[in-house]
Amino acid sequence: MKRFTYPALLLTVGLLSLTDKPANTDWPEYNGGPDRNHFSPLTQLNAGNVAGLQVAWEYASGGVDTLKNNTQIQCNPLIINGVLYGVSAGSQAFALDAATGKEIWKTAFTDDTFAMNSRGVTYWTDGREARIFFAYGSLLYALDARTGKPVASFGKGGKINLKEGLARPGADEYVVSNTPGVVYKNLLIMGHRVSEIAPALPGDVRAYDLRTGKLVWTFHTIPHPGEYGADTWPKDSYRNFGGANNWMGMAIDRQRGIVYVPTGTAAFDLYGSTRPGQNLFANCLIALDAATGKRSWHFQTIHHDIWDRDIPAPPNLFTVVQDGKKVDAVSVLSKQGFLFVFDRVTGQPLFPIEERPMPASTVPGEKAWPTQPIPLKPAPFTRQSFPESDINDFVTDRDTILAQLRRWQSGKEFFPLPLSPNRTVFFPGTDGGAQWGGAAVDEAGIMYVPAKQIPVTMALVPTPASSVSAQAVDRTGSQLYQTNCASCHGQNREGSHDGTYPALASISQKRNETSVTQVLAKGQGMMPAFTHLKEAERKAIVDFLFGKTTSVASNTGLNTAPYHHTGFTRWYDRAGYPVSRPPWGTLTAIDLNTGEHRWQVPLGEYPELVAKGLPPTGTDNYGAPAVTAGGLLFIASSRDELIRAFDRKTGRELWRAKLPAAGYASPSTYAVKGKQYVVIACGGGKLKTKSGDRYVAFALP
């Protein structure tokens, strides 16, 4: 098997034909390579034989919690020289024989830290030694790739703590790394996830010496005094605000030495009266010198974000042809369904982008930015509004839904949240449009992007007056719940309709007080650790959830917002289906050379609706496709627990297989001894689907 070489993975349109022999058989980096294009040059599997795929092996990774039934696996595994590296449902790293699924090693970390859903690991070798960089909560480990043992010379005993250098008075302590970093020469460049509430830590991008773990450079995404962009924030914002972090991953052009860094929203992410201004570098694509961290250029996709519309996925790097000339490009997706495409070196847009006037906020103190950037091409890959004509034909409570739609704000991309009982209708919903799986790009410059088209409704409600006091006052567990928990789990502890945020009204039937206390202290899944609260405050919340009333002396910490939101409420009818007209999940092919759409098909189905004679509606989905030079696109992602193969030229489905749990992850494809495999992590656990711990590999018999 040939060893992968980095320059080969930065795809150049037209240089690799379908008849060329693959340059490698590995899947050596997150999403396939440094370009994050989910592309493989393998051709063994094709439209003529893909229907013959069968299960080659399964691996039980462990870590499923049958009590809470919402463990997940979001990992895109690496395959290098016949070894597969992944992460279990229990957040442990492992290595397998990629041809058989036999375990080679697996970690058993029990550090006193929170380990959240990991999307994978980073591999590095100098030809003599090889390392796996793996984040377990806030701890970043360097593991010997052969044994899985920590490399003692890295940091302290094989690990560094990503919290170091971020802590500040009044902030919480929630820092995890859920997406693999990128390697550039002797550097490991890392982002991290922080909480989305007001006391969040900052989102600094940092580079570490990958041999020693020593910090080499830092880029401040909330600029310090004298740095570019500091004037887009109030004075001393770097001390008072957090977020603007890279949680979704990066792409890197190693030949040019440029790392492309998307960023999230500043915290609090749905109200920003205390952070007036444009708020650079939140919601930006930033091109940094990979050796120094110096900014080359940036583009902000949302100004002063108060919609949680952060860039949801890593960038894609590719080459297009415009006016007969090849242009190296970089693009980012949006939760709104937009695609922004730029010259990779200069940052100039390759298609027009227009600043359009947007509505003002009606909430006291809020100053929405007067314009937002809208790309004129490519056209959005989702619908952009939810009019009355888009209520689905078989909705069960049409009159109620119609009355609500007429009463609430809708019909424009960026309506600021109003005060309850009014609401804003987000379409597409708050988590997409595009989501963290991102898009695939083939060697012809065609992008394939999965998306969701489901409305979400939301409003702001006042935070209890005592909760915004800077003084220490008595607060009940109910008040602390409303301030810290209601935005996700509901004001009445009802949870979200689709199960993304579980209901807590009957939590005592599933958990005891000790386990809930532990979750508040360490976090779990998408939930951050509530380290900004004192132990007594967390206990008061637990008491409230278990039917007891407790008051505790409390002060709010850093920058508490006077409003909080009502929750990310996906809009479903009584029967459990989205109220909008299908498709609810889509897969779209976009020609990046011309900006034109090639095709769009539904992604996923509800079997009971198909049985009634309805065409596939698409479903809510998480994950991304893998595309091959053999003309195929593989994707799971949908809540129907299927993995599918499509003809990448036409969007026609060619093959499907049932998985042991939904594959809310991105598949990898690779070859061992000339045999091509497709592997997917089947973690389930979202959208009210069962959890699982299996990795399943398919191949021809």
C-alpha positions as CSV (number, residue, x, y, z in Angstrom):
1,M,0.0,0.0,0.0
2,K,1.3,3.4,-0.9
3,R,1.9,5.9,1.9
4,F,-0.2,9.0,1.5
5,T,1.6,12.2,0.6
6,Y,0.0,15.5,1.6
7,P,0.3,17.4,-1.7
8,A,-1.6,14.7,-3.5
9,L,-4.7,15.4,-1.5
10,L,-5.1,19.1,-2.4
11,L,-7.3,18.3,-5.4
12,T,-6.8,20.1,-8.7
13,V,-9.8,20.0,-11.0
14,G,-8.9,18.2,-14.2
15,L,-5.6,16.6,-13.1
16,L,-7.2,13.3,-12.0
17,S,-9.4,11.5,-14.4
18,L,-11.7,8.5,-13.5
19,T,-9.3,6.2,-15.2
20,D,-6.2,7.2,-13.3
21,K,-4.8,4.8,-10.9
22,P,-5.4,6.0,-7.3
23,A,-2.4,7.7,-5.7
24,N,-3.2,6.2,-2.3
25,T,-5.6,3.9,-0.6
26,D,-5.8,5.6,2.8
27,W,-8.2,8.0,4.4
28,P,-5.5,9.8,6.3
29,E,-7.1,12.9,7.7
30,Y,-10.4,14.1,9.0
31,N,-12.9,14.3,6.1
32,G,-10.4,12.6,3.9
33,G,-7.6,15.1,3.8
34,P,-6.4,18.7,4.5
35,D,-8.8,20.0,2.0
36,R,-11.8,18.5,4.0
37,N,-13.3,17.3,0.7
38,H,-14.4,13.8,1.7
39,F,-13.0,12.6,-1.6
40,S,-11.2,9.3,-2.4
41,P,-9.6,8.4,-5.8
42,L,-10.6,4.8,-5.4
43,T,-12.5,3.3,-8.3
44,Q,-13.1,-0.4,-7.5
45,L,-16.6,0.3,-6.4
46,N,-18.7,1.8,-9.1
47,A,-22.3,2.1,-10.4
48,G,-22.1,-1.4,-12.0
49,N,-21.1,-3.3,-8.8
50,V,-22.1,-1.2,-5.8
51,A,-25.4,-3.1,-5.4
52,G,-23.3,-6.1,-4.3
53,L,-21.9,-4.5,-1.2
54,Q,-22.1,-6.6,1.9
55,V,-21.1,-6.2,5.6
56,A,-17.4,-7.0,5.8
57,W,-17.0,-6.6,9.6
58,E,-18.5,-4.9,12.6
59,Y,-16.8,-3.5,15.7
60,A,-18.5,-2.9,19.0
61,S,-16.7,0.2,20.3
62,G,-18.4,0.3,23.7
63,G,-19.7,3.1,25.8
64,V,-23.5,3.0,25.1
65,D,-25.5,4.2,28.1
66,T,-28.7,2.3,27.9
67,L,-30.2,4.4,30.7
68,K,-30.1,7.7,29.0
69,N,-30.1,6.2,25.4
70,N,-28.6,9.3,23.8
71,T,-24.9,8.4,23.5
72,Q,-23.6,9.2,20.0
73,I,-20.7,8.6,17.7
74,Q,-19.9,11.5,15.3
75,C,-16.4,10.2,14.4
76,N,-15.0,10.2,10.9
77,P,-12.3,7.5,11.2
78,L,-8.9,7.6,9.7
79,I,-7.3,4.7,7.9
80,I,-3.6,4.7,7.4
81,N,-1.4,1.7,6.2
82,G,-4.2,-0.8,7.0
83,V,-5.0,0.5,10.5
84,L,-8.3,2.3,11.3
85,Y,-8.2,4.9,14.1
86,G,-11.5,6.0,15.6
87,V,-13.4,7.1,18.8
88,S,-16.0,5.0,20.7
89,A,-19.4,5.9,21.9
90,G,-17.7,6.2,25.3
91,S,-15.2,8.8,24.0
92,Q,-12.2,6.4,24.0
93,A,-9.7,6.3,21.1
94,F,-9.0,2.9,19.4
95,A,-7.1,1.3,16.6
96,L,-8.4,-1.6,14.5
97,D,-7.1,-3.9,11.7
98,A,-9.0,-2.1,8.8
99,A,-9.5,-5.3,6.9
100,T,-11.0,-7.4,9.7
101,G,-12.2,-4.9,12.4
102,K,-10.0,-6.7,15.0
103,E,-9.0,-4.4,17.9
104,I,-5.3,-3.5,18.1
105,W,-5.6,-1.1,21.1
106,K,-8.1,1.1,22.9
107,T,-7.7,3.7,25.6
108,A,-9.3,3.6,29.0
109,F,-9.1,7.2,30.2
110,T,-10.9,8.1,33.4
111,D,-9.5,11.6,33.9
112,D,-11.6,13.9,36.0
113,T,-12.7,15.8,32.9
114,F,-15.7,15.9,30.6
115,A,-15.4,13.9,27.4
116,M,-17.9,14.9,24.7
117,N,-18.8,13.5,21.3
118,S,-15.6,13.4,19.3
119,R,-15.5,13.7,15.6
120,G,-12.1,12.0,15.2
121,V,-8.4,12.1,15.8
122,T,-5.3,13.6,14.1
123,Y,-2.4,11.5,12.8
124,W,1.2,12.6,12.4
125,T,4.4,10.8,11.5
126,D,8.0,11.8,10.6
127,G,8.6,8.4,9.1
128,R,10.2,7.0,12.3
129,E,7.5,7.5,14.9
130,A,3.8,8.0,14.5
131,R,1.4,9.8,16.9
132,I,-2.4,10.1,17.3
133,F,-3.5,13.3,18.8
134,F,-6.8,12.8,20.6
135,A,-8.9,15.1,22.7
136,Y,-10.6,13.7,25.8
137,G,-12.6,16.7,27.1
138,S,-10.2,19.5,27.6
139,L,-7.2,17.2,27.7
140,L,-5.2,16.8,24.4
141,Y,-3.3,13.6,24.3
142,A,-0.4,12.5,22.1
143,L,-0.7,8.7,21.7
144,D,1.8,6.3,20.2
145,A,0.0,5.2,17.1
146,R,1.3,1.6,17.5
147,T,0.3,1.1,21.1
148,G,-2.2,3.8,22.1
149,K,0.0,4.7,25.1
150,P,0.6,8.4,25.9
151,V,3.9,9.8,24.7
152,A,5.6,10.9,27.9
153,S,7.6,13.7,26.2
154,F,4.4,15.5,25.1
155,G,3.2,18.0,27.7
156,K,2.9,16.5,31.2
157,G,2.8,12.7,31.0
158,G,1.5,12.7,27.4
159,K,-1.2,15.4,27.6
160,I,-1.8,19.2,27.8
161,N,-4.9,20.9,29.2
162,L,-6.6,23.2,26.7
163,K,-8.1,25.3,29.5
164,E,-4.6,26.7,30.3
165,G,-4.3,30.2,29.0
166,L,-8.1,30.8,28.7
167,A,-9.3,31.1,32.3
168,R,-10.4,34.4,33.6
169,P,-12.4,35.7,36.6
170,G,-16.1,35.2,36.4
171,A,-16.1,32.9,33.4
172,D,-17.1,29.3,33.4
173,E,-14.5,26.5,32.8
174,Y,-16.1,24.7,29.9
175,V,-13.5,23.8,27.2
176,V,-13.5,20.7,25.1
177,S,-12.1,19.8,21.7
178,N,-14.6,17.9,19.6
179,T,-13.1,18.2,16.2
180,P,-9.6,17.2,15.1
181,G,-6.9,19.8,14.6
182,V,-4.5,20.2,11.7
183,V,-0.8,19.5,11.3
184,Y,1.5,22.0,9.7
185,K,5.2,21.0,9.8
186,N,6.1,20.8,13.6
187,L,2.8,22.4,14.7
188,L,-0.6,21.1,15.7
189,I,-3.2,23.9,15.2
190,M,-6.3,23.5,17.5
191,G,-9.6,25.1,18.0
192,H,-12.0,24.2,20.8
193,R,-15.6,24.3,21.9
194,V,-16.8,26.6,24.7
195,S,-20.3,27.2,26.1
196,E,-22.8,29.5,24.4
197,I,-24.0,31.3,27.6
198,A,-22.7,34.6,28.7
199,P,-19.8,33.5,31.0
200,A,-18.2,31.5,28.1
201,L,-14.4,31.4,27.7
202,P,-12.7,33.0,24.6
203,G,-12.2,31.1,21.4
204,D,-8.5,31.7,20.8
205,V,-7.0,29.6,18.0
206,R,-3.7,28.1,19.2
207,A,-0.7,26.2,17.7
208,Y,1.4,23.8,19.7
209,D,4.7,22.1,19.1
210,L,3.5,18.6,18.3
211,R,6.6,17.0,19.9
212,T,6.6,18.8,23.2
213,G,3.1,20.3,23.5
214,K,4.5,23.8,24.1
215,L,2.3,26.7,22.9
216,V,3.9,28.4,19.8
217,W,1.3,31.0,18.7
218,T,-2.2,32.3,19.6
219,F,-4.7,34.2,17.4
220,H,-7.2,36.1,19.5
221,T,-10.7,35.8,17.9
222,I,-11.9,38.5,20.2
223,P,-9.1,41.1,19.5
224,H,-7.0,42.5,22.3
225,P,-6.3,46.2,22.5
226,G,-4.4,47.4,19.5
227,E,-5.2,44.3,17.4
228,Y,-7.1,44.4,14.1
229,G,-10.8,44.3,14.8
230,A,-10.7,45.6,18.4
231,D,-12.8,48.6,17.4
232,T,-15.7,46.4,16.4
233,W,-16.3,45.6,20.1
234,P,-16.9,47.7,23.2
235,K,-13.7,48.5,25.2
236,D,-12.1,45.6,27.0
237,S,-14.4,43.0,25.4
238,Y,-11.6,40.5,25.3
239,R,-11.9,40.4,29.1
240,N,-15.7,40.2,29.2
241,F,-16.9,38.1,26.3
242,G,-16.3,34.6,25.1
243,G,-17.1,32.4,22.1
244,A,-16.1,33.3,18.6
245,N,-14.4,29.9,18.7
246,N,-13.4,27.3,16.1
247,W,-15.5,24.3,17.1
248,M,-16.2,23.0,13.5
249,G,-12.7,22.3,12.3
250,M,-10.3,23.9,9.8
251,A,-8.7,23.2,6.4
252,I,-5.1,23.8,5.5
253,D,-3.2,24.5,2.3
254,R,0.2,23.1,3.3
255,Q,1.9,24.2,0.1
256,R,1.1,27.8,0.7
257,G,1.3,27.5,4.5
258,I,-2.3,28.9,5.0
259,V,-4.8,27.5,7.5
260,Y,-8.4,28.4,7.0
261,V,-10.3,28.9,10.3
262,P,-14.1,29.4,10.6
263,T,-15.5,30.8,13.8
264,G,-18.7,30.6,15.8
265,T,-20.9,33.2,17.4
266,A,-19.9,35.4,20.3
267,A,-21.6,34.4,23.6
268,F,-24.4,35.0,24.5
269,D,-25.3,33.9,21.0
270,L,-29.0,35.1,20.7
271,Y,-28.8,38.5,22.3
272,G,-26.0,41.1,22.1
273,S,-26.9,44.4,23.6
274,T,-23.8,44.3,25.8
275,R,-21.6,43.6,22.7
276,P,-22.7,46.3,20.2
277,G,-20.8,46.4,17.0
278,Q,-19.8,44.1,14.1
279,N,-17.9,41.7,16.5
280,L,-14.9,40.6,14.5
281,F,-13.7,37.8,14.4
282,A,-17.0,36.0,15.3
283,N,-18.7,34.3,12.4
284,C,-15.7,34.7,10.1
285,L,-13.6,32.7,7.7
286,I,-10.1,33.7,8.6
287,A,-7.0,32.8,6.6
288,L,-4.0,32.6,8.9
289,D,-0.3,32.1,8.3
290,A,0.1,28.6,9.6
291,A,3.6,29.2,10.9
292,T,2.9,32.4,12.9
293,G,-0.9,32.8,13.3
294,K,-0.8,36.1,11.5
295,R,-4.0,37.1,9.7
296,S,-3.9,37.2,5.9
297,W,-7.5,38.0,5.2
298,H,-11.0,37.4,6.6
299,F,-14.6,37.5,5.6
300,Q,-17.5,37.8,8.1
301,T,-20.6,35.8,7.1
302,I,-22.8,37.3,9.8
303,H,-22.4,40.7,11.4
304,H,-23.2,40.9,15.2
305,D,-24.8,37.5,15.2
306,I,-27.9,37.3,17.3
307,W,-29.3,34.2,15.5
308,D,-26.7,31.5,16.4
309,R,-25.9,31.3,12.7
310,D,-22.3,30.4,13.1
311,I,-20.4,28.7,10.2
312,P,-21.4,25.0,10.8
313,A,-18.6,23.0,9.1
314,P,-14.9,23.0,8.1
315,P,-14.0,24.9,4.8
316,N,-13.5,23.1,1.5
317,L,-10.4,23.7,-0.6
318,F,-10.6,23.0,-4.3
319,T,-9.7,24.5,-7.8
320,V,-12.2,25.9,-10.2
321,V,-12.1,27.2,-13.7
322,Q,-13.4,30.8,-14.3
323,D,-12.9,32.6,-17.6
324,G,-10.7,29.8,-18.8
325,K,-8.3,30.2,-15.8
326,K,-7.8,27.9,-12.8
327,V,-8.4,29.5,-9.5
328,D,-7.6,27.9,-6.2
329,A,-10.6,28.5,-4.0
330,V,-11.9,28.0,-0.5
331,S,-15.6,27.9,0.5
332,V,-17.7,27.8,3.7
333,L,-21.3,26.7,4.1
334,S,-24.0,28.4,6.2
335,K,-26.8,27.3,8.4
336,Q,-29.0,29.6,6.3
337,G,-28.3,27.5,3.2
338,F,-25.7,29.8,1.6
339,L,-22.4,28.9,0.1
340,F,-19.6,31.6,0.1
341,V,-16.7,31.0,-2.3
342,F,-13.4,32.9,-2.3
343,D,-10.0,33.1,-3.9
344,R,-7.9,31.1,-1.6
345,V,-5.0,33.6,-1.6
346,T,-6.6,37.0,-1.8
347,G,-10.0,36.4,-0.1
348,Q,-11.8,38.0,-3.0
349,P,-15.3,36.5,-3.6
350,L,-15.5,34.3,-6.8
351,F,-19.3,35.1,-7.1
352,P,-21.0,38.3,-6.1
353,I,-22.0,38.9,-2.5
354,E,-24.4,41.7,-1.7
355,E,-24.9,43.5,1.6
356,R,-28.7,43.7,2.1
357,P,-30.7,45.8,4.6
358,M,-32.2,43.7,7.4
359,P,-34.9,44.3,10.0
360,A,-34.1,46.1,13.3
361,S,-34.6,44.5,16.6
362,T,-37.6,45.3,18.8
363,V,-36.0,44.1,22.0
364,P,-34.8,46.8,24.4
365,G,-31.1,47.5,24.1
366,E,-30.5,45.3,21.1
367,K,-28.9,46.9,18.0
368,A,-29.1,44.5,15.1
369,W,-26.5,45.2,12.4
370,P,-28.3,47.0,9.6
371,T,-27.1,44.8,6.8
372,Q,-26.0,41.2,6.2
373,P,-24.0,39.6,3.4
374,I,-26.1,37.5,0.9
375,P,-24.3,35.5,-1.8
376,L,-26.0,36.0,-5.2
377,K,-24.4,32.8,-6.6
378,P,-24.5,29.8,-6.1
379,A,-28.2,29.9,-5.3
380,P,-29.2,28.8,-1.8
381,F,-29.3,25.0,-1.4
382,T,-32.4,25.4,0.9
383,R,-35.6,27.4,0.7
384,Q,-35.2,30.7,2.5
385,S,-38.6,31.3,4.0
386,F,-41.7,29.5,5.3
387,P,-44.9,31.0,3.8
388,E,-48.4,29.8,4.3
389,S,-48.2,27.9,1.0
390,D,-45.4,25.8,2.4
391,I,-47.4,24.2,5.2
392,N,-47.4,20.5,4.4
393,D,-50.5,18.9,2.9
394,F,-51.0,16.3,5.5
395,V,-50.3,18.3,8.7
396,T,-52.6,17.3,11.5
397,D,-53.4,20.7,13.1
398,R,-53.4,23.1,10.2
399,D,-55.6,25.8,11.7
400,T,-53.4,26.1,14.8
401,I,-50.2,26.2,12.7
402,L,-51.7,28.7,10.2
403,A,-52.8,31.0,13.1
404,Q,-49.3,30.8,14.7
405,L,-47.5,31.5,11.4
406,R,-49.7,34.6,10.7
407,R,-49.0,35.9,14.2
408,W,-45.2,35.2,14.3
409,Q,-42.3,36.9,12.4
410,S,-41.4,35.0,9.2
411,G,-40.6,35.5,5.6
412,K,-37.2,37.1,5.8
413,E,-33.7,35.7,6.5
414,F,-32.7,37.7,9.6
415,F,-35.6,38.7,11.7
416,P,-34.2,39.4,15.2
417,L,-35.8,37.4,18.0
418,P,-38.7,39.3,19.6
419,L,-40.0,39.0,23.2
420,S,-42.3,36.2,23.9
421,P,-45.2,35.5,23.2
422,N,-44.2,36.6,19.7
423,R,-41.7,34.4,17.9
424,T,-39.3,34.4,15.0
425,V,-39.7,31.5,12.5
426,F,-36.2,30.3,11.4
427,F,-36.2,28.7,8.0
428,P,-34.1,26.7,7.6
429,G,-33.8,25.9,11.3
430,T,-31.2,27.1,13.8
431,D,-28.9,24.1,13.1
432,G,-29.2,24.2,9.4
433,G,-29.4,24.2,6.4
434,A,-25.9,22.9,6.4
435,Q,-24.6,21.3,9.7
436,W,-21.3,20.1,11.1
437,G,-20.8,17.2,8.7
438,G,-20.1,19.7,5.9
439,A,-19.8,19.1,2.2
440,A,-17.9,16.8,-0.2
441,V,-16.1,18.0,-3.4
442,D,-15.0,15.7,-6.2
443,E,-12.2,16.1,-8.6
444,A,-14.4,17.8,-11.2
445,G,-15.2,20.6,-8.8
446,I,-18.7,19.5,-7.9
447,M,-19.9,20.0,-4.3
448,Y,-22.3,17.7,-2.6
449,V,-24.0,19.1,0.5
450,P,-26.6,17.5,2.8
451,A,-29.0,19.9,4.4
452,K,-32.1,20.2,6.6
453,Q,-35.2,22.2,5.7
454,I,-37.2,22.2,9.0
455,P,-38.6,25.3,10.6
456,V,-37.6,26.3,14.2
457,T,-39.4,28.9,16.3
458,M,-37.9,30.9,19.1
459,A,-38.3,34.1,21.2
460,L,-36.6,35.8,24.1
461,V,-37.9,36.0,27.6
462,P,-36.6,38.2,30.5
463,T,-34.1,36.7,32.8
464,P,-35.3,36.9,36.4
465,A,-34.3,40.3,37.8
466,S,-32.4,38.8,40.6
467,S,-30.4,36.7,38.2
468,V,-28.8,39.8,36.5
469,S,-27.8,41.4,39.7
470,A,-24.1,41.8,40.2
471,Q,-24.7,41.3,43.9
472,A,-24.9,38.0,45.7
473,V,-28.6,37.5,46.4
474,D,-30.8,34.5,47.3
475,R,-32.0,32.6,44.2
476,T,-34.2,29.6,44.1
477,G,-33.4,26.4,42.1
478,S,-36.3,27.4,39.8
479,Q,-34.8,30.8,39.1
480,L,-31.4,29.2,38.5
481,Y,-33.0,26.6,36.1
482,Q,-34.7,29.4,34.1
483,T,-31.4,31.3,33.7
484,N,-29.1,28.4,32.9
485,C,-31.2,25.5,31.6
486,A,-34.6,26.6,30.2
487,S,-33.2,27.8,26.8
488,C,-32.4,24.1,25.9
489,H,-34.7,22.0,28.1
490,G,-37.7,24.3,28.0
491,Q,-39.3,26.7,30.4
492,N,-41.5,23.9,31.7
493,R,-38.8,21.2,31.4
494,E,-40.6,19.8,28.4
495,G,-37.4,19.3,26.2
496,S,-37.4,19.7,22.5
497,H,-39.9,17.9,20.3
498,D,-37.3,15.8,18.4
499,G,-35.4,14.7,21.5
500,T,-32.3,16.7,20.8
501,Y,-32.7,18.3,24.2
502,P,-34.3,15.8,26.6
503,A,-37.3,16.5,28.7
504,L,-36.5,16.9,32.4
505,A,-40.0,17.0,33.9
506,S,-39.8,13.3,34.8
507,I,-36.0,13.1,35.2
508,S,-36.4,11.2,38.5
509,Q,-37.7,8.2,36.5
510,K,-34.5,7.9,34.6
511,R,-31.7,9.2,36.9
512,N,-30.9,9.7,40.5
513,E,-29.8,13.0,42.0
514,T,-26.2,12.0,42.1
515,S,-26.0,11.3,38.4
516,V,-27.7,14.6,37.5
517,T,-25.3,16.5,39.8
518,Q,-22.4,14.9,38.0
519,V,-23.8,15.9,34.6
520,L,-24.1,19.5,35.8
521,A,-20.5,19.4,37.0
522,K,-18.9,17.8,34.0
523,G,-21.4,18.1,31.2
524,Q,-22.6,15.5,28.7
525,G,-23.1,15.2,25.0
526,M,-24.0,18.7,23.7
527,M,-24.4,20.1,27.3
528,P,-21.6,22.1,28.7
529,A,-20.3,21.7,32.3
530,F,-21.8,24.3,34.6
531,T,-18.6,25.1,36.2
532,H,-19.5,28.8,36.4
533,L,-22.0,27.8,39.1
534,K,-21.0,27.0,42.6
535,E,-21.7,23.5,44.0
536,A,-24.5,24.9,46.1
537,E,-26.1,26.5,43.0
538,R,-25.9,23.2,41.0
539,K,-27.5,21.4,44.0
540,A,-30.4,23.9,44.1
541,I,-31.1,23.2,40.4
542,V,-31.0,19.4,41.1
543,D,-33.3,19.9,44.0
544,F,-35.8,21.8,41.8
545,L,-35.7,19.0,39.2
546,F,-36.5,16.5,41.9
547,G,-39.4,18.4,43.3
548,K,-37.7,20.3,46.2
549,T,-37.4,24.0,46.8
550,T,-34.0,25.4,47.8
551,S,-32.6,28.9,47.9
552,V,-28.9,29.7,47.7
553,A,-26.8,32.8,47.8
554,S,-25.7,33.4,44.2
555,N,-24.1,36.0,42.0
556,T,-24.2,35.7,38.3
557,G,-20.6,35.8,37.2
558,L,-19.4,37.4,34.0
559,N,-21.7,39.4,31.6
560,T,-25.1,37.8,32.4
561,A,-27.6,38.7,29.7
562,P,-31.0,40.3,30.7
563,Y,-32.8,37.9,28.3
564,H,-32.6,34.3,27.5
565,H,-34.2,32.3,24.7
566,T,-37.2,30.0,24.8
567,G,-35.3,27.0,23.3
568,F,-34.5,25.6,19.9
569,T,-38.0,24.4,19.1
570,R,-38.3,22.4,15.9
571,W,-41.8,22.9,14.6
572,Y,-43.6,19.6,14.3
573,D,-47.3,18.7,14.2
574,R,-49.1,16.4,16.7
575,A,-48.2,13.4,14.6
576,G,-44.5,14.1,14.9
577,Y,-43.7,15.4,11.4
578,P,-42.3,18.8,10.4
579,V,-45.0,21.3,9.6
580,S,-43.3,22.5,6.4
581,R,-43.7,21.0,3.0
582,P,-41.2,18.3,2.1
583,P,-38.4,17.7,1.4
584,W,-37.2,17.9,5.0
585,G,-33.7,16.7,4.2
586,T,-31.9,17.1,0.9
587,L,-28.7,16.3,-0.9
588,T,-27.6,18.9,-3.5
589,A,-24.9,18.9,-6.2
590,I,-23.5,22.3,-7.0
591,D,-21.0,23.0,-9.8
592,L,-18.4,25.2,-8.2
593,N,-17.0,26.3,-11.6
594,T,-20.2,27.9,-12.7
595,G,-22.2,28.3,-9.4
596,E,-25.1,26.3,-10.9
597,H,-27.0,23.5,-9.2
598,R,-26.7,20.2,-10.9
599,W,-29.4,18.2,-9.0
600,Q,-31.2,17.9,-5.7
601,V,-32.8,14.8,-4.2
602,P,-34.5,14.0,-0.8
603,L,-32.2,12.5,1.8
604,G,-33.9,10.0,4.0
605,E,-37.5,8.8,4.3
606,Y,-40.2,7.9,6.8
607,P,-41.1,4.2,6.0
608,E,-44.7,4.7,7.2
609,L,-45.2,7.6,4.8
610,V,-43.7,5.7,1.9
611,A,-46.0,2.8,2.8
612,K,-49.0,5.2,2.4
613,G,-47.8,6.0,-1.2
614,L,-46.0,9.3,-0.5
615,P,-42.7,9.8,-2.2
616,P,-39.6,10.1,0.0
617,T,-39.8,13.2,2.1
618,G,-36.2,13.4,3.3
619,T,-35.5,13.6,7.1
620,D,-33.6,15.5,9.6
621,N,-29.9,14.5,9.2
622,Y,-26.4,14.8,10.7
623,G,-23.2,13.9,8.9
624,A,-21.8,14.1,5.5
625,P,-21.1,12.2,2.3
626,A,-17.9,10.5,0.9
627,V,-17.4,10.7,-2.8
628,T,-15.2,8.6,-5.0
629,A,-13.5,8.7,-8.4
630,G,-15.6,5.6,-9.1
631,G,-18.6,7.9,-9.6
632,L,-20.2,7.1,-6.2
633,L,-21.4,9.1,-3.2
634,F,-21.9,7.3,0.1
635,I,-24.0,8.8,2.9
636,A,-25.9,7.7,6.0
637,S,-26.9,10.8,8.1
638,S,-30.7,10.3,8.0
639,R,-32.9,9.2,10.9
640,D,-34.1,6.1,9.0
641,E,-30.9,4.2,10.0
642,L,-29.9,3.6,6.4
643,I,-26.7,4.1,4.5
644,R,-27.0,4.8,0.8
645,A,-24.9,5.0,-2.4
646,F,-25.9,7.5,-5.0
647,D,-24.7,8.1,-8.6
648,R,-22.8,11.3,-8.1
649,K,-23.6,12.5,-11.6
650,T,-27.4,12.2,-11.4
651,G,-28.4,11.8,-7.7
652,R,-30.0,8.4,-8.5
653,E,-29.9,6.0,-5.5
654,L,-28.0,2.8,-6.4
655,W,-27.8,0.9,-3.1
656,R,-28.9,1.0,0.5
657,A,-28.3,-1.0,3.7
658,K,-29.8,-1.0,7.2
659,L,-27.5,0.0,10.0
660,P,-27.6,-1.2,13.6
661,A,-28.2,2.4,14.6
662,A,-28.4,5.7,12.7
663,G,-25.1,6.8,11.2
664,Y,-25.0,10.4,12.3
665,A,-21.4,10.7,11.1
666,S,-19.4,10.8,7.9
667,P,-18.2,7.6,6.1
668,S,-14.6,6.9,5.2
669,T,-13.6,4.8,2.2
670,Y,-10.2,3.0,1.8
671,A,-8.5,-0.1,0.4
672,V,-6.5,-2.8,2.0
673,K,-4.5,-5.1,-0.4
674,G,-6.5,-3.8,-3.3
675,K,-10.0,-4.3,-1.7
676,Q,-12.1,-1.2,-1.2
677,Y,-14.2,-0.7,2.0
678,V,-16.7,1.8,3.2
679,V,-17.0,2.3,6.9
680,I,-19.5,4.3,9.0
681,A,-19.9,4.9,12.7
682,C,-23.4,3.9,13.8
683,G,-24.0,5.8,17.0
684,G,-27.6,7.0,16.7
685,G,-28.8,8.7,19.9
686,K,-30.2,11.9,18.3
687,L,-33.7,12.7,16.9
688,K,-35.3,10.1,19.2
689,T,-33.4,7.2,17.5
690,K,-31.8,4.5,19.5
691,S,-28.1,4.7,20.5
692,G,-25.4,2.3,19.2
693,D,-21.7,1.7,19.5
694,R,-20.9,-0.1,16.2
695,Y,-18.6,0.7,13.3
696,V,-19.7,-1.2,10.2
697,A,-17.6,-1.8,7.2
698,F,-18.9,-2.8,3.8
699,A,-17.1,-4.4,0.8
700,L,-17.8,-6.6,-2.2
701,P,-17.7,-10.3,-1.2
